[in-house]
Amino acid sequence: MKFTTFMNHNNQIKAAWVKEDGIYDMHQISHGKLPDNLLDFIKNSARCMPLAEKLETTAQPTWKIDEVQMAAPLPNPPSVRDFMAFELHVLNASKRKGRPVASEWYELPAFYFTNHLVLSGTNEKIERPPGCLALDYELEIACIIGKEGKNIKADEAEEYIFGYTIMNDWSARDLQRKEMKIGLGPAKGKDFATSIGPYIVTKNELEPFRIHDRYELAMTATVNGMPLSQGNAKDMYYSFGQMIERASAGVKLYPGDIIGSGTVGTGCILELGPEVHRWLEPGDIVELEITGLGRLINQIV
């Protein structure tokens, strides 16, 4: 199934599943038996999912897709961790910075925490942060944790994943570059916006694309219709299982936690360089697309 969050005509934020024929308000369709927000649905997915799957086959849509404003499918996650799982991205970015890849990168999957309260969805405007003249997109895939767990082993991690979504880890490169020279960060270079969506797709929907512990999913990005980035989720150096093992070592993961893959190879302007494309400016439209996960569109303002 594909789940999302939308704003109805009364400016109410509601949880739903999505099919080609429309939006299905889960709380309304179930007469209150399903929650009105996706975080509570994920927390109680063992009880909620069977009912949602049953209703999916019989219910009629409550809205047409073009009648509502889509929001971040999970607007209030407990946390967002973002890794660096693609080797090509690390190689390209390091080359641009004129330094070698740290040997430690090959020893463990590293991540940082980003601001979990600034998530936006498809077709939402992204404001360029104050003082930023080097705004960048980052093409990523993310998984959503489906149940609580601690010290999860990589080969057991699959049962802890609820689903997957597209993620754009927006980056103010000039702000990021300066603050990371201090030895901390990224902070202000990252905390102004993260986009996810348009849906959270349950993992069973992606089974046709599975290759062992990875998925063969084409990942692309365009700016103002110009193709810039092209990669594939199967090329991750670290699997989501390995990322979850690292994230949960000595710490509990909770339903709704978001685990980002980090940027796919060629998945940002930093890698491509100014000879390929300038930094993002107000008016630019960025479109990220991943096989099976849809298309995430945002305009810079």
N, C-alpha and C positions, 0 to 999 in steps of 0.2 A: 504493500500500500504506500501511497504518497500522502504525507501529512503536511499541513501548513497552518499558518495563523493569518487571519484577515481582519479588516475593519469593515463593519457593516454600515448601513445607512444612518444608524444612530450613533456612529463613532464608537461602537463597542468592539473591543478586541475579542475575537472568537477563534476557537480551534476547529479544524476541519480536516477531512481527507479530500483528496482531489482526484477526479477522473476526467476523461476527455469531455464529458458532457456537462461538467460544472463542479461547483464547490458544495460540499456536504457538511453542514454545521452539525458536528457530532452531538453536542448537548441538546440541540433542538430535535434532531432525528431520533435520539434515544429517549426522549421525554425525561431528560435529566439523569439518566442512568450513567452516561459518560460525562466526564468533566468538561468545563468550558475553556480549559487551557491545556496546552500540550504538555507542560511540565508535569502536571498532575496525572495526565494520561500515561506518560512514560514511567512515572513512579509506581503506578498501579497497572502496568501493562499486562501482567499475568492475568489479571481479572478483566481488564478493558479490551485487550486485543481480540479475544474470541467473540465478544459482542460486536465490536466494530467490523470484524470480518463477516459476521453473519448479516449485519445490517447493510453492508456494502453491496450485497447481492440483490437486495430487495428495495432499498430506499431510493427516493427520487432526489435530485439535487435541490438545494435550497436557494442557490444563486448561480448565475452564469459567471464564468471566470472574469469576463470584462466588466461585470457589474460591481466588483469589490476592489478595494486596495489591499494588495498583499503586503504583509509585514514580514519581519524575520520569523521564520517558522517556529523557532524557539527563542522568544525575545528575552527570557529571563533565566538563562542557564546558571547553575551554581558557580561555574568557573569555565574559563577558556584557556587551555594550554596549547601552545603552538610549537611544533617540532621543526627540525630541518632534516627531512627524511630522504631528499633527492640529492644524490651525489653530483649530478650535472649542475644543479643550481649552485652548490657549494664551490665547485671548481670554477664556474663562470664568474661568480661574485668575487672569489678570491683573486682571480686573474685581473679583474677590473680594479681591484684595490691594490694590486701589485704585491701580494704576499702569498705565501704557500698555505695550503689547507692544514689546519692544526691536526696533528696525528691523533689527538684525543677524539676527533670527530668520528674516527673509524672504530673507536673503542666502545662508545655508548651513544644512544639517541638523546640529543640535548633538546631542551625546550625552554620557553619563557611563558610567564603568565601575562595575558593581556586583559584589557578592561572589558569585563563581562556585562557592563551596563550600557554599552554604546552600540549594540547590534542593530543593524538595519537590514531590510529585505529588498527584494527586487523592485525596481522602479522608484526607489527612494533616493532623494538627493544626498550627496556627500559634500559636506562643507570643507573646503581646504583650510587647514588649521592656521591660526595666526602666525605670521613670520615665515611660513613655508613657501619656498619657491621650487622645491624639488619633490613634488607629490608623485607617488608611484602606486601601481596596483600590484597584487601578488596572487597568482592563480594557484589555488590549493583545493584539495579534497579534505573533508573532515568527517570523523565518525562521532556519533552521539552515544554516550554510555547509557545502558538500559537498566542496570541494577547495581547495587552497592557491592563493592569488593575491595580487598586489600591484599597486597602481595600476590597479585594475579600473575600466573605464568603465561608466557607468550602462546603456548599451545592450547591454553584454556580460555584465552581472551575473547574468542568468537562469541561465546555465550553471554558475554557482558556488553555486546554491541547491539544497540537498538536499530540504528540505521546510519545513513550517510547523506551528506549535503555538500554543495559547493561553498567554498569560503574564499573571500577576498580580504586579505590582511593588508589593508591600506597602510602605506608607509610614507612618512615625511622624511625623506632621505637626508636633507640638510640638518634637520633637528636631531635625527638619529645619529648621524656621523659625529656631531659635536659632543653629545652627551656620552656616547660610548667610549670616547677618548678618556673619559674620567674613570672608566672601569665598571660602570653600572649601565643598566639599560638592556634593550630598548625601553624607553618610558614615554616621554612626550612625542617621540617619533612614531609611536604606535597607538597611543591610548585614545585617539579622537574618534575612531570609527573602525568597525569590522562588519562586513556584509556576509550574510549567509542566505541560502535559499536557491531557488524559490520554494523547494520542498525538502523535507526529510524523507528519504526513500528507505523503506525497510530492507534489511539485508537479503531477504529471500528474493526480492525483485532483481537483485544483481547476480544471482547464482549463474545465469547463462554466461556471464563474463568472467567467472572465477578461473584463476590459474593458481592452483595450490593455495597459498595464503595471501594472494594479491588478486587484483581485478584488472582486466584489460579494458580500460576506459580511456578513450581519447579526450584530451584536455586542450582547449583552445581559448585564446583571448583576442579580442579586437578592440581598437580604439577608433571611434568614429567610422566604423565599418572596415578599417584597415587591419588585416590579419597580422598579428605580431608574435603571438606565443603558440607553440604547439608541442605537446608532450603526451605522456600516457601514464596512468596510475600504476601500471604493472612495473614501471621502472624504478619504483621506490627502493632505495638501498635498505632501509629499515621498514618492516611491515608494521601494520597497526597493532598486531599482537606484541611486537617488541616495544613499540611506543607505550602501550598500555602497561606492560610489565614494568617499564622504567617509571612511568608516572605513578603507579600504585605501590611502588616499593616503600614499605613503611608508612604508607598514607592511604586512607580510604578514598576511593572514587565513588561518586554519587550519581544517581540517575539524572540525566540532563547535562552532565559535564561534557564539554566539547573538546575533542582532541584533533587539532589541525595537523596536516601532514607537513606543513612548510611548502615552499614554492617549488613547483615542478620546474625542471630544466628549461630555460628560456622564458620562464613565466613572469618576468617583470622587466621594467625598463632599465633597472640597474644592470642587469645582465646584458641586455641588448646593446646598450650604449647610445649616446646622443646621435651617433651617425645613423642609427636606425629610427629613433623617435625621440622627440623632446619630452621633458617632464609634463605631467598632466596639468591642464589649465581649466579654469571655469568654462563650462559649456561642453567639455569633452564627455562623450558617452563611452563607457567601458562595458563590454559584454564578455562574460566568462561562460563557457559551455563545457559540460562533461557528459559523456555518453551515459544515458540512463538517469541522470540527475537533473536535466533541464538546463535552463539558461538564466543567469543572474545578471541583471542590467542595472547600472547606476550612472547618474550624471553628476559631474562635478559642478559645484556652485561656489 
